[in-house]
Amino acid sequence: MEADMTAVEKRKMRRFALQLPLTLTAAAGESLESRATTLDISSHGVCFSCDCEMKPDSDIEFILTLPAEVTMTESIDVHCRGTVVRVGGEGTDGKFAIAVAINSYEFVPADETEFVGYSSVEGSGL
């Protein structure tokens, strides 16, 4: 008997397979600066590849850089706060796949260093 190989998609929002630069700025209440690359992204979450292991339910902050090719204008940094929802095992490259629910975000042009505050994700168009 053949196993049913059709997977049921449980995500509410469509994910896009985009490899974008991401910088982790804080995790579990501690400051850090670690580079990562997105594997996919949606309006409410992101999955990225990172060399630091994280625990589910950890709060993190990160900066996602949207390049000019995506924004069709200038590069824009998106400062995000989120919660780790899943951690994939260490791959052959020594990196972990970290899935994060985005709780709030703020768009900031890449040439600016300060941002005003965060916007809630619920009902947003991110």
N, C-alpha and C positions, 0 to 999 in steps of 0.2 A: 504494500500500500504506500502510495506517495504522499509525503507531507505537504500540507498546504503552505506554499511559500509566499503568499500574498500578505504583506505587512499592512496593518491598519495605521494610518497616520493619526496621531493623537494631538498634534500641535494645532493651536488655534490660528496662528499666523504663518504665512508662507516664509520659508527660509531661502536665502540666496547664498550660493557657494561663492563667497568673495574672500580673497586672501588680502587682508588689509593690516597695516601695522597697528599694534596695540601696545600701550605701556601701562603696566600695573603700577599704581602709585600707593596703594594701601591694601592690606589684607589682614583680617582678624585683629583690627585695631592697631596694627604696626605699619609704620612707613616703610616703603620699599620702592625700588625702581627696577623693574624687570621687563624685558622686551618679550613680546609674543606676536603671533600671527593668527588672525581669525581663520577659522575653517568654514564657518557659515554664520549668517546673521539674519535676524528678523526684527520686526518693530518692537518686540518685547524681550528679546534675548540674543545671546551670542555664544558661540562655541569657539574656543581658541586653543592653540597648541602652545604649551609653556613648559619650561624646564623645572618649575617649582610645583610641588605637590600641594594641593589644598584640600580642605575638608568640606564636605557638603554642609550647607546651612551657614557657611562663613560669609560675612559681609566683606565686600571688596570695593575698591575704587579703581577706575582705570580711564585712560584717555585713548579713544579710538580716533585715528586720523583718516578722514575722508579725503582722498587726493582729488586734484582738479579734474581728473578723468571721470570721477563719479559725480562731483558737484556741478560740473560744467562751468565753474567760475574759478574760485581759488580753493586751495586746501583749507579744510575746516577741521578743527579738533572738536570732538564731542567728549565732554567730561561726564563720566557715568558712575553711578553707584548701583550695585547689584548684590545678589545673593547666589552663591554657588549652589547649583541644584544637582549636579552630577560630575563625577571625576572618572574619566576613563583610565585604564591601566597604563603603565609606562610602556611606550612603544619602543621599537628597535632603535629609534633615534634618541632615546632617553627622555622624551617629552611626554607630558600628560595632556589629554584632551579634557578641557575644563568647560562645562556648560554653565552659563550664568543667566539668571532672570534679571533683566534690567528694571530697577525700581524707579530711578530718576535720572535725568540727563540735562545737559546744558550745551548748546552749540556755541563755539568760540572760534573766530577766525584764527588760523594757525600762527599769525604774526602777533597775536595778543597774548599776554601772559596771565591776565587775571580774568575771572569770570564772576558773574553776579550771584547766581544761585542755581538750583536744580529745578527742573520741571518734572511733574509726575508723569509716568509712562501711561497710566490708565487713560484710555480714550485718545491718546496722541496719535500722530501720524508717523512717528519714527519707524 
